[in-house]
Amino acid sequence: MVTTSLAPGWLRRNGVPYGSRTRVIEHYRTFQDPTGAQWFNVTIQVIDPEHLNRPFNTTADFRKEPDGSKWAPHPCAQIGGN
């Protein structure tokens, strides 16, 4: 997936800024490891000609759980007054 026309912001909270000409490319892949476990991989590439000398790459792997026992969604809580 390719994302463009981003509003300027930060790659990380305490990190490098990115500009309005930034392009984000995401790749998604599922695979099975030798033990038979199912995985989901997300690779993200950030290309910003204004603030980066080269593409910024990150990747994350997520293992599929065998059932929904660890899934416990709950509503967001408001922080602060009002």
Z-matrix of the N, CA and C atoms (Angstrom, degrees):
N
C 1 1.412
C 2 1.525 1 105.99
N 3 1.336 2 116.78 1 139.77
C 4 1.461 3 122.10 2 178.37
C 5 1.524 4 108.89 3 -117.18
N 6 1.332 5 115.87 4 130.80
C 7 1.458 6 121.74 5 178.51
C 8 1.521 7 108.98 6 -119.44
N 9 1.325 8 116.29 7 130.71
C 10 1.459 9 122.44 8 177.63
C 11 1.525 10 109.00 9 -132.05
N 12 1.310 11 117.06 10 -176.95
C 13 1.476 12 123.43 11 178.42
C 14 1.526 13 111.75 12 58.75
N 15 1.320 14 116.23 13 41.64
C 16 1.466 15 121.03 14 179.09
C 17 1.524 16 110.44 15 -79.80
N 18 1.319 17 116.07 16 148.28
C 19 1.465 18 120.44 17 170.04
C 20 1.530 19 106.62 18 -76.50
N 21 1.325 20 119.35 19 141.10
C 22 1.470 21 120.50 20 179.32
C 23 1.526 22 111.39 21 -54.76
N 24 1.323 23 115.66 22 147.06
C 25 1.459 24 120.76 23 -178.41
C 26 1.513 25 110.36 24 -166.33
N 27 1.330 26 116.29 25 -151.23
C 28 1.465 27 122.93 26 -177.97
C 29 1.520 28 110.19 27 -123.96
N 30 1.350 29 116.37 28 138.74
C 31 1.466 30 120.10 29 176.30
C 32 1.528 31 110.61 30 -65.27
N 33 1.319 32 116.30 31 -39.03
C 34 1.456 33 123.48 32 175.92
C 35 1.516 34 107.15 33 -140.71
N 36 1.314 35 118.06 34 162.05
C 37 1.464 36 120.91 35 -176.91
C 38 1.519 37 113.42 36 -52.54
N 39 1.313 38 116.99 37 -44.12
C 40 1.459 39 120.48 38 -177.78
C 41 1.528 40 111.58 39 -109.55
N 42 1.314 41 116.64 40 26.79
C 43 1.451 42 119.68 41 -171.31
C 44 1.513 43 115.72 42 -113.07
N 45 1.282 44 113.46 43 -151.78
C 46 1.452 45 123.78 44 -175.30
C 47 1.530 46 110.25 45 -80.00
N 48 1.339 47 116.81 46 141.86
C 49 1.462 48 118.87 47 176.15
C 50 1.526 49 110.83 48 -76.07
N 51 1.326 50 116.35 49 163.23
C 52 1.461 51 121.18 50 169.82
C 53 1.518 52 107.72 51 -128.85
N 54 1.323 53 114.92 52 151.96
C 55 1.457 54 120.34 53 -174.73
C 56 1.517 55 113.37 54 -104.04
N 57 1.313 56 115.20 55 -176.52
C 58 1.465 57 121.83 56 -176.03
C 59 1.529 58 113.07 57 -72.55
N 60 1.334 59 118.19 58 -15.42
C 61 1.476 60 121.01 59 177.99
C 62 1.526 61 112.58 60 -93.06
N 63 1.311 62 116.77 61 9.94
C 64 1.467 63 121.96 62 -178.66
C 65 1.523 64 110.87 63 -68.32
N 66 1.323 65 114.74 64 143.73
C 67 1.466 66 121.92 65 175.65
C 68 1.524 67 107.76 66 -124.91
N 69 1.328 68 117.17 67 131.33
C 70 1.464 69 123.07 68 179.63
C 71 1.526 70 107.99 69 -113.85
N 72 1.325 71 115.31 70 126.24
C 73 1.466 72 121.39 71 179.46
C 74 1.522 73 107.74 72 -116.59
N 75 1.327 74 116.66 73 124.71
C 76 1.462 75 122.11 74 -179.52
C 77 1.521 76 109.92 75 -117.08
N 78 1.317 77 115.57 76 135.79
C 79 1.464 78 122.53 77 176.05
C 80 1.525 79 107.93 78 -120.50
N 81 1.315 80 116.48 79 136.24
C 82 1.464 81 122.75 80 179.97
C 83 1.520 82 108.63 81 -120.35
N 84 1.333 83 116.24 82 138.00
C 85 1.454 84 120.05 83 -178.86
C 86 1.519 85 109.32 84 -147.94
N 87 1.311 86 116.56 85 137.93
C 88 1.456 87 121.28 86 171.86
C 89 1.522 88 107.78 87 -108.73
N 90 1.324 89 115.78 88 147.30
C 91 1.459 90 119.35 89 178.77
C 92 1.518 91 109.71 90 -156.47
N 93 1.311 92 115.68 91 165.73
C 94 1.462 93 122.97 92 179.27
C 95 1.521 94 107.89 93 -117.58
N 96 1.344 95 116.94 94 130.60
C 97 1.465 96 119.56 95 179.20
C 98 1.538 97 109.62 96 -84.45
N 99 1.338 98 118.20 97 174.49
C 100 1.471 99 120.94 98 -177.23
C 101 1.526 100 114.53 99 -60.15
N 102 1.344 101 118.10 100 -21.78
C 103 1.463 102 120.04 101 179.08
C 104 1.526 103 111.90 102 -84.47
N 105 1.337 104 116.82 103 -7.85
C 106 1.456 105 120.90 104 -178.90
C 107 1.518 106 114.09 105 98.57
N 108 1.334 107 117.72 106 -3.74
C 109 1.462 108 120.41 107 179.83
C 110 1.533 109 110.33 108 -69.73
N 111 1.318 110 115.45 109 142.40
C 112 1.460 111 121.63 110 179.05
C 113 1.531 112 109.47 111 -92.16
N 114 1.330 113 117.09 112 137.28
C 115 1.465 114 123.09 113 -177.77
C 116 1.516 115 110.37 114 -129.62
N 117 1.338 116 114.84 115 155.93
C 118 1.464 117 123.93 116 175.99
C 119 1.526 118 105.90 117 -128.12
N 120 1.317 119 117.35 118 123.36
C 121 1.456 120 122.31 119 -178.30
C 122 1.524 121 109.79 120 -113.52
N 123 1.339 122 116.29 121 134.99
C 124 1.455 123 122.87 122 175.89
C 125 1.525 124 107.77 123 -120.85
N 126 1.326 125 117.03 124 122.80
C 127 1.454 126 122.39 125 176.01
C 128 1.517 127 107.66 126 -116.58
N 129 1.340 128 116.13 127 129.51
C 130 1.461 129 121.45 128 -177.24
C 131 1.525 130 108.70 129 -122.54
N 132 1.326 131 115.61 130 132.10
C 133 1.455 132 122.13 131 176.46
C 134 1.527 133 108.13 132 -121.58
N 135 1.340 134 116.21 133 125.21
C 136 1.455 135 122.01 134 178.62
C 137 1.521 136 107.70 135 -109.13
N 138 1.329 137 116.26 136 124.04
C 139 1.460 138 122.22 137 179.89
C 140 1.522 139 107.66 138 -117.55
N 141 1.326 140 115.96 139 116.83
C 142 1.468 141 121.33 140 -179.20
C 143 1.530 142 108.81 141 -136.19
N 144 1.332 143 117.01 142 104.30
C 145 1.466 144 119.68 143 -177.85
C 146 1.528 145 113.40 144 -67.35
N 147 1.320 146 117.52 145 -17.01
C 148 1.458 147 120.75 146 -177.60
C 149 1.532 148 113.29 147 -84.00
N 150 1.343 149 117.78 148 -40.68
C 151 1.459 150 121.23 149 -172.99
C 152 1.527 151 115.19 150 -115.15
N 153 1.320 152 118.88 151 -14.59
C 154 1.464 153 121.56 152 -176.15
C 155 1.523 154 111.36 153 -116.16
N 156 1.337 155 116.37 154 137.25
C 157 1.464 156 121.27 155 175.81
C 158 1.519 157 111.87 156 -78.78
N 159 1.323 158 116.25 157 -23.96
C 160 1.467 159 122.28 158 179.58
C 161 1.522 160 107.64 159 -150.00
N 162 1.314 161 118.63 160 166.07
C 163 1.469 162 120.45 161 179.37
C 164 1.529 163 111.29 162 -60.58
N 165 1.324 164 115.53 163 145.65
C 166 1.464 165 123.55 164 175.75
C 167 1.522 166 106.84 165 -100.82
N 168 1.331 167 117.03 166 121.28
C 169 1.464 168 122.11 167 -175.62
C 170 1.516 169 111.18 168 -116.96
N 171 1.330 170 115.63 169 138.37
C 172 1.461 171 121.60 170 171.55
C 173 1.523 172 108.06 171 -136.37
N 174 1.317 173 114.78 172 157.02
C 175 1.455 174 119.88 173 177.01
C 176 1.521 175 109.34 174 -145.88
N 177 1.315 176 116.40 175 150.01
C 178 1.467 177 121.91 176 178.06
C 179 1.518 178 108.56 177 -143.64
N 180 1.322 179 115.78 178 141.83
C 181 1.459 180 122.52 179 177.52
C 182 1.524 181 109.10 180 -116.58
N 183 1.320 182 115.13 181 140.16
C 184 1.462 183 121.91 182 179.48
C 185 1.514 184 108.83 183 -129.31
N 186 1.338 185 117.18 184 126.49
C 187 1.457 186 121.23 185 179.24
C 188 1.520 187 109.46 186 -91.37
N 189 1.309 188 116.66 187 134.97
C 190 1.461 189 121.65 188 177.80
C 191 1.524 190 109.37 189 -72.72
N 192 1.319 191 115.08 190 129.79
C 193 1.459 192 120.70 191 177.35
C 194 1.530 193 109.18 192 -79.49
N 195 1.330 194 117.56 193 149.71
C 196 1.464 195 120.18 194 -175.94
C 197 1.527 196 113.83 195 -67.92
N 198 1.338 197 117.48 196 -22.65
C 199 1.463 198 120.55 197 179.92
C 200 1.527 199 108.22 198 -152.50
N 201 1.298 200 118.06 199 -174.26
C 202 1.457 201 121.92 200 -177.90
C 203 1.521 202 114.33 201 -91.18
N 204 1.327 203 118.87 202 17.49
C 205 1.458 204 120.93 203 -173.79
C 206 1.533 205 113.59 204 -65.56
N 207 1.329 206 118.36 205 -25.42
C 208 1.465 207 120.69 206 179.86
C 209 1.527 208 111.92 207 -93.71
N 210 1.306 209 117.38 208 -2.30
C 211 1.466 210 122.22 209 -179.26
C 212 1.511 211 108.68 210 -86.61
N 213 1.329 212 117.00 211 113.60
C 214 1.458 213 121.58 212 -178.41
C 215 1.527 214 109.72 213 -139.10
N 216 1.327 215 118.07 214 69.43
C 217 1.468 216 119.16 215 -178.69
C 218 1.522 217 111.22 216 -66.80
N 219 1.319 218 115.48 217 150.63
C 220 1.458 219 121.40 218 176.88
C 221 1.525 220 108.29 219 -148.96
N 222 1.314 221 117.55 220 154.63
C 223 1.461 222 120.14 221 -178.42
C 224 1.521 223 111.30 222 -66.29
N 225 1.317 224 116.63 223 151.93
C 226 1.455 225 122.18 224 176.43
C 227 1.517 226 110.14 225 -67.56
N 228 1.306 227 116.17 226 145.73
C 229 1.464 228 121.00 227 177.54
C 230 1.512 229 109.20 228 -104.01
N 231 1.310 230 116.95 229 138.70
C 232 1.454 231 121.22 230 177.44
C 233 1.517 232 108.82 231 -77.31
N 234 1.326 233 116.45 232 134.04
C 235 1.458 234 121.89 233 -179.93
C 236 1.518 235 108.81 234 -100.11
N 237 1.312 236 116.96 235 137.10
C 238 1.447 237 120.74 236 178.66
C 239 1.527 238 111.53 237 93.16
N 240 1.333 239 115.60 238 -170.06
C 241 1.463 240 121.16 239 -179.29
C 242 1.517 241 112.19 240 -73.74
N 243 1.255 242 118.45 241 -162.77
C 244 1.473 243 128.45 242 176.29
C 245 1.491 244 112.40 243 37.52
